[in-house]
Amino acid sequence: MKSPDSQSRPGAGGADMYYLFLAGSILSIIFAVYWQSVSLPFIQDDWGLIEFARTNGPLALIRSTIDPSNSFFYRPLAKGYLFLMYRVFGANPLPFHLAALAVHAFNAFLVALIVNRITRDRVIGFLTALIYAAAIAIHLDPLAWAV
């Protein structure tokens, strides 16, 4: 017997399979293209933010968000993200890079959803998402940095 949800959505099984295939394809292409990025160390500005997270507590993070006058850049979200990641994982760059790749995969999935909505064509959405995910010339720098 079919569940009430599947009866109210004809063809829902096909949509579910499409999204599973899309997610698997995106993850596969990201792994194939960016697998070496997970072995990179922290680079450049990452070290300053790591040092801030290492030597300061949450109160200093809030203070630096409210009064950014002692900072070269005002990046409260990046600083907060790195602060939290450092508190959870320490100075191990692997989780930082894995989190960046997960965000990249999620963004590629969103690209597919947006293009599907605009074009009403799943093939175009699928191919656009794969091109976006694999665009190493565009995404390598952001994925190499922890923040």
Backbone bond lengths (Angstrom), bond angles and torsions (degrees), N, CA, C in turn:
res aa  C-N    CA-C-N  psi(-1)  N-CA   C-N-CA  omega(-1)  CA-C   N-CA-C  phi
1 M - - - 1.448 - - 1.523 109.36 -
2 K 1.304 116.64 138.78 1.459 121.11 -179.73 1.519 109.80 -79.70
3 S 1.330 114.82 146.97 1.460 118.31 175.73 1.518 109.25 -72.01
4 P 1.345 117.26 154.97 1.467 119.54 179.41 1.520 112.31 -57.26
5 D 1.336 116.31 -33.08 1.459 119.30 -178.67 1.524 111.11 -66.91
6 S 1.324 116.81 -41.65 1.464 118.88 -178.57 1.522 111.38 -71.89
7 Q 1.341 117.92 -26.94 1.460 120.35 177.42 1.518 111.14 -71.56
8 S 1.344 116.31 -32.09 1.460 118.62 -177.86 1.524 112.20 -81.92
9 R 1.317 116.95 -11.33 1.463 120.67 -179.73 1.515 109.09 -124.63
10 P 1.316 117.37 86.70 1.462 117.87 179.64 1.523 110.59 -62.78
11 G 1.314 115.27 135.95 1.461 119.37 178.04 1.513 113.63 77.41
12 A 1.339 118.05 11.20 1.460 120.56 -177.12 1.522 111.40 -63.68
13 G 1.327 117.41 -31.49 1.461 120.14 178.45 1.513 111.94 -60.92
14 G 1.333 117.33 -38.14 1.459 121.43 177.36 1.512 111.99 -65.85
15 A 1.336 116.15 -38.82 1.465 120.16 178.06 1.522 109.86 -65.69
16 D 1.330 116.32 -42.70 1.461 119.77 179.15 1.525 110.90 -61.37
17 M 1.319 116.94 -42.60 1.465 120.70 178.88 1.526 111.03 -64.87
18 Y 1.324 116.69 -38.83 1.464 120.50 178.01 1.527 109.92 -59.92
19 Y 1.342 116.84 -47.77 1.457 120.01 -177.10 1.529 111.48 -68.44
20 L 1.313 117.72 -34.95 1.466 120.11 174.71 1.528 110.88 -65.87
21 F 1.326 116.37 -43.81 1.465 120.65 177.93 1.526 110.45 -63.94
22 L 1.329 116.87 -41.99 1.463 121.72 177.99 1.526 110.47 -60.37
23 A 1.332 116.86 -50.05 1.463 120.77 -179.29 1.527 110.78 -61.39
24 G 1.325 117.15 -44.17 1.464 120.33 178.41 1.517 112.56 -62.98
25 S 1.322 116.36 -40.11 1.470 120.66 178.91 1.520 111.11 -66.29
26 I 1.329 116.24 -42.94 1.471 120.24 179.16 1.525 109.87 -62.62
27 L 1.325 117.13 -47.68 1.466 120.03 179.64 1.526 111.25 -61.68
28 S 1.320 117.22 -39.47 1.469 120.92 179.34 1.519 111.72 -64.78
29 I 1.324 116.81 -44.95 1.473 119.73 -177.91 1.528 110.13 -68.52
30 I 1.332 117.21 -38.66 1.465 119.95 178.62 1.529 109.97 -65.38
31 F 1.321 117.29 -42.40 1.468 119.67 177.44 1.527 110.64 -62.59
32 A 1.328 116.93 -44.90 1.469 120.95 -177.92 1.526 111.93 -63.09
33 V 1.321 117.15 -37.51 1.465 120.74 -174.96 1.528 112.12 -86.88
34 Y 1.328 117.49 -39.87 1.467 120.60 -168.71 1.525 114.42 -111.76
35 W 1.317 119.99 10.88 1.459 120.81 -173.13 1.526 112.82 -57.48
36 Q 1.318 117.85 -31.44 1.466 119.41 -178.62 1.529 112.65 -74.30
37 S 1.326 117.41 -18.69 1.468 119.35 -178.11 1.523 112.37 -67.07
38 V 1.325 118.29 -21.85 1.466 119.46 -178.78 1.528 112.20 -70.97
39 S 1.319 118.01 -15.67 1.464 120.53 179.72 1.529 112.60 -93.96
40 L 1.318 117.59 0.44 1.464 120.22 -179.01 1.524 111.04 -73.03
41 P 1.331 116.72 147.52 1.473 119.42 175.15 1.531 109.67 -80.83
42 F 1.319 115.88 178.63 1.462 119.44 170.21 1.526 107.66 -66.55
43 I 1.333 117.12 147.83 1.461 120.23 -179.71 1.520 110.44 -132.81
44 Q 1.291 115.95 150.83 1.460 127.67 172.52 1.525 113.57 39.99
45 D 1.323 119.28 -113.47 1.466 122.68 -174.24 1.520 113.54 -60.81
46 D 1.318 117.25 -22.61 1.467 119.70 179.14 1.526 110.60 -55.00
47 W 1.336 116.18 -39.71 1.464 119.88 -175.53 1.522 111.99 -64.57
48 G 1.324 117.55 -38.94 1.464 120.03 177.87 1.517 111.70 -64.43
49 L 1.320 116.29 -40.70 1.461 119.78 178.84 1.525 111.32 -71.21
50 I 1.326 117.01 -36.15 1.470 120.48 175.66 1.528 109.62 -63.40
51 E 1.317 116.52 -43.77 1.467 120.37 178.95 1.528 110.59 -62.23
52 F 1.325 117.08 -41.05 1.467 120.51 176.94 1.530 109.95 -60.24
53 A 1.319 117.13 -46.42 1.468 120.97 -179.14 1.532 111.21 -65.78
54 R 1.325 116.31 -34.90 1.465 120.50 -178.59 1.522 112.00 -70.91
55 T 1.321 117.02 -37.94 1.465 120.55 -171.99 1.522 114.35 -100.47
56 N 1.319 118.42 -4.98 1.465 120.38 -176.90 1.522 110.97 -126.64
57 G 1.308 114.07 158.35 1.458 120.39 176.90 1.520 111.04 -100.63
58 P 1.331 116.30 -177.11 1.467 120.91 -179.22 1.530 113.41 -59.46
59 L 1.334 116.68 -32.52 1.466 119.37 179.88 1.529 111.22 -63.09
60 A 1.324 117.12 -40.81 1.468 121.06 177.66 1.522 110.88 -65.07
61 L 1.321 116.84 -35.27 1.467 120.66 176.71 1.525 110.31 -63.05
62 I 1.315 116.67 -45.78 1.472 120.70 178.41 1.522 110.25 -63.90
63 R 1.341 116.54 -43.62 1.464 120.50 178.94 1.531 111.71 -60.43
64 S 1.321 116.97 -42.03 1.471 120.07 -179.34 1.528 111.38 -69.55
65 T 1.321 117.15 -24.26 1.463 120.76 176.46 1.521 110.48 -75.95
66 I 1.329 115.92 -39.00 1.468 120.40 -179.33 1.523 111.01 -75.49
67 D 1.346 116.78 -42.04 1.467 121.22 -178.49 1.528 109.55 -124.51
68 P 1.330 117.18 91.30 1.469 120.20 -176.73 1.526 114.08 -84.21
69 S 1.328 118.76 15.10 1.464 120.62 -173.41 1.530 113.20 -64.84
70 N 1.322 118.97 -23.63 1.467 121.16 -179.78 1.521 112.79 -93.77
71 S 1.305 117.08 15.21 1.457 120.66 -175.92 1.524 110.11 -122.35
72 F 1.328 115.61 143.01 1.457 120.18 178.71 1.527 110.92 -71.05
73 F 1.338 116.12 -40.48 1.464 122.20 177.77 1.518 109.03 -116.64
74 Y 1.318 116.32 148.85 1.462 120.78 172.43 1.517 107.26 -107.12
75 R 1.325 115.43 95.98 1.467 121.79 -179.45 1.525 108.79 -131.33
76 P 1.329 117.04 72.20 1.467 118.79 -174.36 1.527 113.66 -63.77
77 L 1.319 118.90 -37.32 1.468 119.74 179.70 1.525 111.03 -68.45
78 A 1.325 116.54 -44.76 1.467 120.19 179.14 1.527 110.54 -63.71
79 K 1.317 116.06 -42.37 1.462 119.56 -179.50 1.533 110.63 -65.83
80 G 1.320 116.57 -42.65 1.464 120.45 178.50 1.517 112.12 -65.17
81 Y 1.321 116.38 -41.88 1.468 121.64 178.21 1.524 110.28 -61.39
82 L 1.328 116.66 -49.73 1.454 119.91 -178.41 1.523 110.93 -66.21
83 F 1.328 117.07 -36.53 1.459 121.71 177.72 1.529 110.09 -59.66
84 L 1.326 116.24 -47.91 1.462 121.20 179.66 1.531 111.17 -65.08
85 M 1.329 116.70 -45.22 1.467 120.27 179.14 1.532 110.85 -60.87
86 Y 1.330 116.94 -41.01 1.461 120.17 179.30 1.524 110.45 -64.57
87 R 1.330 116.92 -41.35 1.470 120.65 179.97 1.527 111.19 -63.31
88 V 1.317 117.18 -33.11 1.465 121.12 -178.24 1.535 111.50 -85.22
89 F 1.337 117.90 -44.07 1.469 121.34 -170.83 1.524 114.88 -111.86
90 G 1.322 118.54 -7.21 1.453 120.29 -177.53 1.523 110.89 72.23
91 A 1.325 116.16 -155.19 1.463 121.39 -175.72 1.527 112.29 -92.19
92 N 1.314 117.07 34.13 1.463 122.39 176.51 1.530 108.12 -93.00
93 P 1.331 119.39 113.50 1.469 120.38 -175.59 1.532 114.38 -70.43
94 L 1.332 118.75 -20.07 1.468 120.85 -176.90 1.533 112.94 -55.78
95 P 1.340 120.20 -51.59 1.471 118.40 179.52 1.530 113.20 -62.23
96 F 1.319 117.21 -32.05 1.464 120.74 178.02 1.530 110.04 -63.52
97 H 1.328 115.98 -45.12 1.468 120.20 -179.92 1.527 111.40 -69.34
98 L 1.321 117.58 -38.58 1.465 120.06 177.48 1.527 111.02 -64.12
99 A 1.329 116.55 -39.84 1.468 120.05 176.93 1.527 110.50 -64.19
100 A 1.335 117.18 -40.41 1.469 120.31 178.29 1.527 110.88 -63.33
101 L 1.329 116.69 -40.24 1.465 119.97 178.09 1.530 111.21 -67.45
102 A 1.322 117.10 -35.94 1.472 120.34 177.12 1.528 110.62 -64.92
103 V 1.318 116.93 -42.08 1.472 120.48 176.71 1.526 109.88 -63.85
104 H 1.318 117.16 -40.33 1.465 121.24 178.48 1.531 110.65 -62.72
105 A 1.328 117.22 -42.22 1.468 120.94 178.00 1.526 110.60 -63.74
106 F 1.314 116.84 -42.90 1.464 120.84 178.03 1.527 110.50 -61.82
107 N 1.328 116.85 -42.28 1.468 120.67 178.06 1.528 111.38 -62.45
108 A 1.321 117.11 -41.25 1.469 120.28 178.01 1.524 110.51 -63.31
109 F 1.322 116.78 -39.38 1.465 120.90 176.73 1.528 110.17 -62.59
110 L 1.337 116.59 -42.00 1.469 120.32 177.07 1.527 111.49 -63.30
111 V 1.323 117.04 -37.89 1.469 120.52 176.24 1.524 109.49 -57.92
112 A 1.330 116.91 -45.16 1.471 120.27 178.89 1.521 111.00 -60.75
113 L 1.327 117.12 -44.87 1.468 120.26 -179.53 1.524 111.75 -62.48
114 I 1.320 116.32 -42.83 1.471 120.40 -179.19 1.524 110.62 -66.24
115 V 1.327 116.94 -46.34 1.469 120.23 -179.67 1.528 110.27 -66.44
116 N 1.342 117.41 -37.98 1.473 119.94 174.48 1.523 110.62 -57.52
117 R 1.307 115.57 -44.84 1.470 120.43 -178.07 1.528 110.76 -65.40
118 I 1.320 117.24 -42.43 1.469 121.00 -177.33 1.524 111.61 -70.93
119 T 1.327 116.53 -46.88 1.472 119.98 -173.43 1.524 113.65 -93.64
120 R 1.325 116.23 -17.63 1.475 121.77 -174.42 1.538 111.00 58.36
121 D 1.327 114.63 32.02 1.467 120.65 -179.29 1.529 108.45 -134.38
122 R 1.320 116.47 111.10 1.463 121.15 -177.42 1.521 112.83 -66.37
123 V 1.308 117.36 -32.50 1.468 119.91 -179.70 1.524 109.75 -65.24
124 I 1.315 116.73 -44.74 1.469 120.07 178.57 1.526 109.90 -64.00
125 G 1.332 117.57 -42.91 1.465 120.90 177.39 1.519 111.96 -60.61
126 F 1.327 115.94 -43.96 1.459 121.94 179.87 1.527 110.87 -61.96
127 L 1.322 116.96 -50.04 1.465 120.88 -178.23 1.525 111.64 -65.98
128 T 1.328 116.67 -39.04 1.465 120.06 178.06 1.524 110.64 -62.52
129 A 1.321 116.86 -42.78 1.466 120.64 178.96 1.524 111.21 -63.03
130 L 1.327 117.27 -40.76 1.466 119.76 179.48 1.523 111.53 -67.16
131 I 1.330 116.50 -39.98 1.472 119.60 177.10 1.524 110.00 -63.62
132 Y 1.329 116.28 -44.48 1.469 120.72 177.82 1.533 110.22 -59.44
133 A 1.325 116.82 -47.44 1.464 120.87 -177.23 1.524 111.93 -63.06
134 A 1.330 117.11 -35.13 1.464 121.43 -174.43 1.524 114.06 -93.36
135 A 1.312 118.78 2.04 1.467 121.93 -175.55 1.525 110.24 -74.09
136 I 1.316 115.93 75.69 1.466 121.85 -173.69 1.529 112.41 -63.58
137 A 1.311 117.82 -33.24 1.470 120.17 179.86 1.527 111.28 -63.46
138 I 1.304 116.87 -28.09 1.467 121.33 -179.49 1.524 111.39 -91.61
139 H 1.318 117.52 -40.57 1.460 121.00 -168.79 1.525 115.46 -99.01
140 L 1.315 119.28 -8.32 1.463 119.15 -175.67 1.526 112.06 -63.75
141 D 1.320 118.34 -46.64 1.467 119.96 179.91 1.526 112.20 -58.92
142 P 1.328 119.13 -52.60 1.467 117.94 179.74 1.529 113.49 -61.18
143 L 1.327 117.51 -31.98 1.462 119.32 -179.36 1.525 112.22 -81.65
144 A 1.314 118.29 -18.64 1.462 121.10 177.53 1.526 111.32 -78.32
145 W 1.315 117.23 -30.91 1.457 121.98 179.61 1.520 108.51 -83.09
146 A 1.320 116.47 147.71 1.466 120.19 177.58 1.522 110.55 -71.42
147 V 1.314 116.53 -32.56 1.478 120.83 178.61 1.502 108.73 -127.84
